């Protein structure tokens, strides 16, 4: 018998493979982070595992891939609500940005990843634009490493040089600083099992044309993706028209930055010709329905993009706009948003949304060969879903149940890179209670220092200090 690291037996398995197979009483053989075999009980006689998971009574799904977040925003949950994008930015994120330090970003990232894992997310792309002081990227990657998630650091840049003196950041990066940092971080994490890099230009008005051209050269040289906030609101095209005489997407096309490695985030305000451009360049889309609804940005044309054959993935966005890294909420919202907008209940069925959250995410990251399904040769990233939760039971169709009647309470075990990071509801990699306590303490400290806070019924809500 061959010695391996992990065996999952007696699984009701939703594979998401090319044949869309659903297997009952299935076994998954895992070694060195990858899936060796998927089959019947016969595998139990072929392999001897160091650890065995009995999945009797559980559904096994591929891990969800979240293609857009801002993990540092975990510390600002629930603030700046009931505002549109620019008002929200100016009344929450930008006011607090200069007060983020290493400890705050580290625990924000840890807690955000904890939320993500508990909702079945095994891969997350963090669009990290919080750089008031040097060294904060490493706080995010340290969190990735310690909690065990598959993390893509989207190293971003935001132009903070124009911030007023009362909220000025101690460090003001230049565009060249940003490009140099990408090279350094890519070298640092090249070959890492779970951590990789992505270029994340902030938004159309944060960069020069030469900067965008250099990003394309860098992406081609280092073979890493580019991701960018794109047409989330009309402001993108208004700026581009005023400064370049053309809309944002045609301008980016002229600069040569679009391509199959480009992940366009939000894409709410697309024109018909933009859909054709995305199809022509095989641009990928990251759809963030919860954030789009909370900020009232609008409804992106997801069914039309899918009809064009454009790859669409799903994501939570940052917790200051979505308030959570719960991908299960995103799955449900992605379906319901389009149904009600178009008054068509046949749009965005559960199977389509699950494909977006798994295979769509894998394709967006350029990792279709290693992520997104449970089959030999892929990374061992999956989760066990229990029907025995008041939120889910009875489960008569596991795909519909995952979308429409589930909560993190239903997700009991999560495997990432062949390692069990959540086992029977308990995190194995971190001290979860400490992370939660520290997140509350540091968030209160940050909000007090920044002078933030909400009014409810005309009264400022007092902050909770844990003893």
C-alpha positions as CSV (number, residue, x, y, z in Angstrom):
1,X,0.0,0.0,0.0
2,X,1.2,3.5,-0.9
3,X,1.7,5.9,2.1
4,X,-0.2,9.2,1.6
5,X,-1.0,12.2,3.8
6,X,-4.8,12.2,3.8
7,X,-7.8,10.1,2.8
8,X,-11.4,11.3,2.7
9,X,-13.9,8.4,2.6
10,X,-17.7,7.9,2.2
11,X,-18.1,11.4,0.7
12,X,-21.1,12.7,-1.3
13,X,-18.9,14.5,-3.7
14,X,-19.7,17.4,-6.0
15,X,-16.6,17.3,-8.2
16,X,-17.1,20.3,-10.6
17,X,-14.9,18.3,-13.0
18,X,-15.5,18.5,-16.8
19,X,-18.2,15.9,-16.7
20,X,-19.8,17.6,-13.7
21,X,-19.9,14.3,-11.9
22,X,-21.6,13.9,-8.5
23,X,-20.4,10.8,-6.7
24,X,-21.8,9.1,-3.6
25,X,-19.6,7.0,-1.3
26,X,-16.6,8.6,-2.9
27,X,-13.0,8.6,-1.7
28,X,-10.4,11.3,-2.2
29,X,-6.7,10.4,-1.9
30,X,-4.4,13.3,-1.1
31,X,-0.6,13.6,-0.8
32,X,1.8,16.5,-0.7
33,X,-1.0,19.0,-1.1
34,X,-2.5,17.5,-4.3
35,X,-5.3,15.1,-5.1
36,X,-3.9,11.7,-6.3
37,X,-7.1,9.9,-7.0
38,X,-10.9,10.2,-6.7
39,X,-12.8,7.0,-6.7
40,X,-14.6,4.3,-4.8
41,X,-13.8,2.4,-1.6
42,X,-11.3,0.4,-3.6
43,X,-8.9,3.3,-2.9
44,X,-8.9,2.3,0.7
45,X,-7.0,-0.9,-0.2
46,X,-4.6,1.0,-2.4
47,X,-3.5,3.8,0.0
48,X,-2.6,4.0,3.6
49,X,-3.1,7.5,5.0
50,X,-1.6,9.3,7.9
51,X,-5.0,10.9,8.5
52,X,-8.5,9.8,7.4
53,X,-11.6,11.9,7.3
54,X,-14.9,10.0,7.5
55,X,-17.2,12.2,5.4
56,X,-20.3,10.0,6.1
57,X,-23.4,12.2,6.0
58,X,-21.5,15.2,4.5
59,X,-21.3,16.8,1.1
60,X,-17.9,17.7,-0.2
61,X,-17.4,20.7,-2.5
62,X,-14.4,22.3,-4.1
63,X,-13.1,25.3,-2.1
64,X,-14.5,28.6,-3.0
65,X,-12.3,31.2,-4.7
66,X,-12.8,34.9,-3.7
67,X,-11.1,37.1,-6.3
68,X,-11.4,40.5,-4.5
69,X,-11.0,41.7,-1.0
70,X,-9.4,44.4,1.2
71,X,-8.6,42.5,4.3
72,X,-7.4,45.5,6.3
73,X,-11.0,46.9,6.1
74,X,-12.0,44.2,8.6
75,X,-11.4,46.8,11.3
76,X,-14.0,49.1,9.8
77,X,-17.0,46.9,9.6
78,X,-20.4,48.7,9.9
79,X,-19.0,52.2,9.5
80,X,-19.8,54.6,6.7
81,X,-23.0,52.9,5.9
82,X,-25.9,54.3,3.8
83,X,-23.5,56.3,1.5
84,X,-22.5,56.0,-2.1
85,X,-18.9,55.0,-3.0
86,X,-17.1,58.3,-2.9
87,X,-18.9,59.6,0.3
88,X,-18.2,56.2,1.9
89,X,-14.5,56.4,1.1
90,X,-14.2,60.0,2.4
91,X,-16.1,59.3,5.6
92,X,-14.5,56.0,6.6
93,X,-11.5,54.5,4.8
94,X,-9.6,57.6,4.0
95,X,-10.1,59.1,7.5
96,X,-8.7,55.9,9.1
97,X,-6.0,55.0,6.6
98,X,-3.1,57.0,8.3
99,X,-3.7,55.2,11.6
100,X,-3.2,51.6,10.4
101,X,-0.1,49.9,11.8
102,X,1.4,46.4,11.6
103,X,-0.6,44.9,14.4
104,X,-3.9,46.3,13.1
105,X,-3.4,45.0,9.6
106,X,-2.1,41.6,10.7
107,X,-5.2,40.9,12.9
108,X,-7.5,42.4,10.3
109,X,-6.1,40.0,7.8
110,X,-6.3,37.1,10.2
111,X,-9.9,37.7,11.1
112,X,-10.9,38.2,7.5
113,X,-9.3,35.0,6.5
114,X,-10.9,33.2,9.4
115,X,-14.3,34.4,8.2
116,X,-13.5,33.3,4.7
117,X,-12.4,29.8,5.7
118,X,-15.4,29.3,7.8
119,X,-17.6,30.1,4.8
120,X,-15.8,27.6,2.5
121,X,-13.2,29.9,0.9
122,X,-9.9,28.3,0.3
123,X,-8.3,31.0,-2.0
124,X,-8.5,34.7,-1.5
125,X,-7.1,37.6,-3.5
126,X,-6.5,40.5,-1.2
127,X,-6.3,43.9,-3.0
128,X,-4.0,45.6,-0.5
129,X,-3.9,49.4,-0.9
130,X,-3.3,50.3,2.7
131,X,0.3,51.6,2.9
132,X,0.6,54.5,5.3
133,X,3.8,53.0,6.6
134,X,6.2,50.5,5.0
135,X,5.9,46.8,5.7
136,X,2.2,46.2,5.8
137,X,2.1,43.8,2.9
138,X,4.1,41.4,5.0
139,X,1.4,41.6,7.7
140,X,-1.1,40.2,5.2
141,X,1.1,37.5,3.9
142,X,2.1,36.5,7.4
143,X,-1.6,36.0,8.1
144,X,-2.0,34.0,4.9
145,X,0.9,31.8,6.0
146,X,-0.2,31.2,9.6
147,X,-3.8,30.5,9.0
148,X,-3.1,28.3,6.0
149,X,-5.3,29.9,3.3
150,X,-4.2,30.1,-0.3
151,X,-3.5,33.8,-0.6
152,X,-2.9,36.1,-3.6
153,X,-1.5,39.4,-2.5
154,X,-2.8,42.0,-4.9
155,X,-0.2,44.7,-4.3
156,X,-2.0,47.9,-4.9
157,X,-1.4,51.6,-4.9
158,X,-3.5,54.6,-4.0
159,X,-2.5,58.2,-4.4
160,X,-2.6,59.6,-0.9
161,X,-0.5,62.7,-1.6
162,X,-3.6,64.9,-1.9
163,X,-5.1,64.0,1.5
164,X,-5.6,67.0,3.8
165,X,-3.0,67.4,6.6
166,X,-5.3,66.1,9.4
167,X,-5.5,62.7,7.7
168,X,-2.1,62.7,5.8
169,X,-0.3,59.4,5.7
170,X,3.2,59.3,7.2
171,X,4.5,57.6,4.0
172,X,3.4,58.8,0.5
173,X,4.4,56.2,-2.1
174,X,5.2,57.1,-5.6
175,X,4.2,55.1,-8.6
176,X,7.8,53.9,-9.0
177,X,7.8,52.8,-5.4
178,X,4.8,50.7,-6.1
179,X,6.4,49.1,-9.2
180,X,9.6,48.4,-7.3
181,X,7.7,46.8,-4.4
182,X,6.0,44.4,-6.8
183,X,9.3,43.2,-8.0
184,X,10.6,42.7,-4.5
185,X,7.5,40.9,-3.3
186,X,7.4,38.6,-6.3
187,X,10.9,37.5,-5.7
188,X,10.2,37.0,-2.0
189,X,7.2,34.7,-2.6
190,X,8.2,33.0,-5.8
191,X,7.8,29.3,-5.4
192,X,5.7,29.5,-2.2
193,X,3.2,26.7,-2.0
194,X,0.2,29.0,-1.2
195,X,1.2,32.6,-1.5
196,X,1.6,34.4,-4.8
197,X,1.4,38.0,-6.1
198,X,-0.8,40.1,-8.4
199,X,-0.4,43.6,-9.7
200,X,-3.4,45.7,-8.4
201,X,-3.5,49.3,-9.8
202,X,-5.9,51.3,-7.7
203,X,-8.3,53.0,-10.2
204,X,-8.0,54.9,-13.4
205,X,-7.1,58.2,-11.7
206,X,-4.3,56.8,-9.5
207,X,-1.9,56.1,-12.3
208,X,-0.1,57.6,-15.3
209,X,-0.3,56.1,-18.8
210,X,3.4,55.2,-18.5
211,X,2.7,53.5,-15.2
212,X,0.0,51.3,-16.8
213,X,2.3,50.4,-19.7
214,X,5.0,49.4,-17.2
215,X,2.5,47.2,-15.3
216,X,1.8,45.4,-18.5
217,X,5.5,44.8,-19.1
218,X,5.9,43.7,-15.5
219,X,3.0,41.2,-15.7
220,X,4.3,39.7,-18.9
221,X,7.8,39.4,-17.5
222,X,6.8,37.9,-14.1
223,X,3.8,36.0,-15.4
224,X,1.5,37.4,-12.7
225,X,-2.1,38.7,-13.1
226,X,-3.3,42.3,-13.1
227,X,-6.5,43.3,-11.2
228,X,-8.2,46.7,-11.1
229,X,-11.3,48.4,-9.9
230,X,-13.1,49.2,-13.1
231,X,-16.3,51.1,-13.9
232,X,-17.8,50.5,-10.4
233,X,-19.5,53.9,-10.7
234,X,-19.8,56.5,-13.5
235,X,-16.9,58.5,-12.0
236,X,-14.4,56.2,-13.9
237,X,-15.6,57.2,-17.3
238,X,-16.2,60.8,-16.3
239,X,-12.5,61.1,-15.3
240,X,-11.3,59.3,-18.3
241,X,-13.4,61.4,-20.7
242,X,-12.2,64.6,-19.0
243,X,-8.6,63.7,-19.1
244,X,-8.2,61.4,-22.2
245,X,-11.2,62.1,-24.3
246,X,-12.4,58.5,-24.1
247,X,-14.0,56.0,-21.7
248,X,-11.9,54.0,-19.3
249,X,-12.0,50.6,-21.0
250,X,-11.1,52.0,-24.5
251,X,-8.3,53.9,-22.8
252,X,-6.9,50.9,-21.1
253,X,-7.2,49.0,-24.4
254,X,-5.2,51.7,-26.2
255,X,-2.5,51.4,-23.4
256,X,-2.3,47.7,-24.1
257,X,-3.0,46.6,-20.5
258,X,-6.0,44.4,-21.2
259,X,-5.5,40.6,-21.6
260,X,-6.4,37.2,-20.4
261,X,-4.5,37.9,-17.2
262,X,-6.5,41.0,-16.4
263,X,-9.2,40.7,-13.7
264,X,-11.7,43.6,-13.9
265,X,-13.4,44.2,-10.6
266,X,-17.1,45.4,-10.3
267,X,-17.8,46.3,-13.9
268,X,-21.2,47.8,-13.0
269,X,-21.3,50.6,-15.6
270,X,-20.4,48.7,-18.8
271,X,-21.5,49.5,-22.3
272,X,-22.4,46.9,-24.9
273,X,-19.1,47.6,-26.7
274,X,-17.2,47.0,-23.4
275,X,-18.6,43.4,-23.2
276,X,-17.2,42.8,-26.7
277,X,-13.8,44.2,-25.7
278,X,-13.7,41.9,-22.7
279,X,-14.6,38.9,-24.9
280,X,-11.9,39.9,-27.5
281,X,-9.1,40.2,-24.9
282,X,-10.4,37.3,-22.7
283,X,-10.6,39.7,-19.7
284,X,-11.9,38.1,-16.5
285,X,-14.5,39.7,-14.2
286,X,-14.7,39.7,-10.4
287,X,-18.4,40.2,-9.4
288,X,-19.0,41.6,-5.9
289,X,-22.8,41.7,-5.6
290,X,-23.1,42.5,-1.8
291,X,-20.8,45.5,-2.0
292,X,-22.5,46.8,-5.2
293,X,-25.8,46.7,-3.4
294,X,-24.7,48.2,-0.1
295,X,-23.1,51.1,-1.8
296,X,-26.0,51.3,-4.3
297,X,-23.4,51.2,-7.2
298,X,-25.8,49.3,-9.4
299,X,-26.2,45.9,-11.0
300,X,-23.5,44.7,-13.3
301,X,-24.6,42.9,-16.5
302,X,-23.5,39.4,-15.4
303,X,-26.0,37.4,-17.5
304,X,-24.9,39.3,-20.6
305,X,-21.2,38.8,-19.8
306,X,-21.8,35.0,-19.3
307,X,-23.7,34.9,-22.6
308,X,-20.7,36.5,-24.3
309,X,-18.5,33.8,-22.9
310,X,-16.6,36.1,-20.5
311,X,-15.3,34.4,-17.4
312,X,-17.0,35.7,-14.2
313,X,-15.8,35.0,-10.7
314,X,-17.2,36.0,-7.3
315,X,-15.9,37.9,-4.3
316,X,-16.8,39.6,-1.1
317,X,-15.0,42.9,-1.5
318,X,-13.6,44.6,1.6
319,X,-15.4,44.3,5.0
320,X,-15.9,48.1,5.2
321,X,-18.3,47.9,2.2
322,X,-19.6,44.4,2.5
323,X,-19.1,44.0,6.3
324,X,-18.1,40.3,6.0
325,X,-15.9,37.8,4.2
326,X,-18.8,35.3,4.2
327,X,-18.7,33.9,0.6
328,X,-22.0,32.0,1.2
329,X,-23.8,35.3,1.3
330,X,-22.1,36.3,-1.9
331,X,-23.3,33.2,-3.7
332,X,-26.9,33.8,-2.7
333,X,-26.8,37.5,-3.5
334,X,-25.2,36.8,-7.0
335,X,-28.3,34.8,-7.8
336,X,-31.0,36.9,-6.3
337,X,-29.6,40.2,-7.6
338,X,-30.1,39.3,-11.2
339,X,-33.4,37.5,-10.7
340,X,-35.1,40.5,-9.1
341,X,-33.5,43.1,-11.4
342,X,-34.6,41.3,-14.6
343,X,-37.7,39.8,-13.0
344,X,-36.6,36.5,-14.3
345,X,-36.3,33.6,-11.8
346,X,-34.5,31.4,-14.4
347,X,-31.4,33.7,-14.3
348,X,-28.3,32.7,-12.4
349,X,-29.3,29.2,-11.2
350,X,-27.4,27.6,-8.3
351,X,-25.2,25.5,-10.6
352,X,-24.1,28.5,-12.6
353,X,-23.2,30.5,-9.5
354,X,-21.3,27.6,-8.0
355,X,-19.3,27.4,-11.2
356,X,-18.5,31.1,-10.9
357,X,-17.3,30.6,-7.3
358,X,-15.1,27.7,-8.1
359,X,-14.0,27.3,-11.7
360,X,-14.7,30.9,-12.5
361,X,-12.3,32.0,-9.7
362,X,-9.7,29.4,-10.8
363,X,-9.8,30.7,-14.4
364,X,-9.7,34.3,-13.3
365,X,-6.4,33.6,-11.4
366,X,-5.0,31.6,-14.3
367,X,-5.2,28.4,-12.3
368,X,-7.7,26.3,-14.0
369,X,-5.2,23.5,-14.0
370,X,-4.8,23.4,-10.3
371,X,-7.9,24.9,-8.6
372,X,-11.7,24.9,-8.9
373,X,-12.6,21.2,-8.9
374,X,-11.9,18.0,-7.1
375,X,-10.1,15.7,-9.5
376,X,-6.6,14.1,-9.8
377,X,-3.8,16.6,-10.3
378,X,-5.6,19.5,-8.7
379,X,-4.7,21.1,-5.4
380,X,-6.4,19.5,-2.4
381,X,-8.7,22.5,-1.5
382,X,-12.2,21.5,-0.5
383,X,-14.7,21.7,2.3
384,X,-17.3,19.4,4.0
385,X,-20.8,20.6,4.3
386,X,-23.1,19.1,6.9
387,X,-26.9,19.0,6.4
388,X,-27.3,18.8,10.2
389,X,-27.8,22.4,10.8
390,X,-31.1,24.2,11.5
391,X,-30.1,26.6,8.7
392,X,-29.8,23.8,6.1
393,X,-31.8,20.8,7.1
394,X,-33.4,19.2,5.2
395,X,-30.9,19.1,2.3
396,X,-32.6,17.5,-0.7
397,X,-30.4,19.2,-3.3
398,X,-26.9,20.1,-1.9
399,X,-26.1,22.7,-4.6
400,X,-29.4,24.6,-4.0
401,X,-28.9,24.2,-0.3
402,X,-25.4,25.6,-0.4
403,X,-26.7,28.7,-2.2
404,X,-30.1,29.3,-0.6
405,X,-30.2,27.8,2.8
406,X,-26.8,27.6,4.4
407,X,-24.6,29.4,6.8
408,X,-21.0,29.0,8.1
409,X,-22.5,26.7,10.7
410,X,-23.0,24.1,8.0
411,X,-19.3,24.1,7.0
412,X,-17.5,21.8,9.5
413,X,-14.2,20.9,7.9
414,X,-12.0,22.7,5.4
415,X,-8.9,21.3,3.7
416,X,-6.4,23.7,2.0
417,X,-3.3,22.4,0.2
418,X,-4.0,19.0,1.7
419,X,-4.0,20.3,5.3
420,X,-7.0,20.3,7.6
421,X,-7.3,24.0,8.7
422,X,-10.8,23.6,10.1
423,X,-11.7,20.3,11.7
424,X,-15.2,19.6,13.0
425,X,-15.8,23.3,13.5
426,X,-12.5,24.0,15.2
427,X,-9.6,26.0,13.6
428,X,-6.3,24.0,13.8
429,X,-3.9,26.6,12.7
430,X,-4.6,29.7,14.9
431,X,-5.9,30.6,18.4
432,X,-9.3,31.7,17.1
433,X,-10.5,33.2,20.4
434,X,-7.3,35.4,20.6
435,X,-7.8,36.6,17.1
436,X,-11.4,37.6,17.7
437,X,-10.5,39.4,21.0
438,X,-7.6,41.2,19.5
439,X,-9.6,42.3,16.4
440,X,-12.2,43.9,18.6
441,X,-9.6,45.6,20.8
442,X,-7.6,47.0,17.8
443,X,-10.7,48.1,15.9
444,X,-12.0,50.1,18.9
445,X,-8.5,51.7,19.2
446,X,-8.4,52.5,15.5
447,X,-11.9,54.0,15.4
448,X,-11.3,56.1,18.6
449,X,-8.0,57.4,17.2
450,X,-9.6,58.3,13.9
451,X,-12.6,60.0,15.4
452,X,-15.0,57.7,13.6
453,X,-18.3,56.3,14.8
454,X,-21.9,55.9,13.8
455,X,-25.1,57.7,14.6
456,X,-28.3,55.7,15.3
457,X,-31.5,57.5,16.0
458,X,-29.4,60.7,16.2
459,X,-27.2,59.3,19.0
460,X,-23.5,58.4,18.6
461,X,-23.2,54.7,19.3
462,X,-20.7,54.0,22.2
463,X,-17.9,51.5,21.5
464,X,-17.6,48.2,23.3
465,X,-14.4,47.8,25.2
466,X,-13.7,44.2,26.1
467,X,-12.4,43.7,29.6
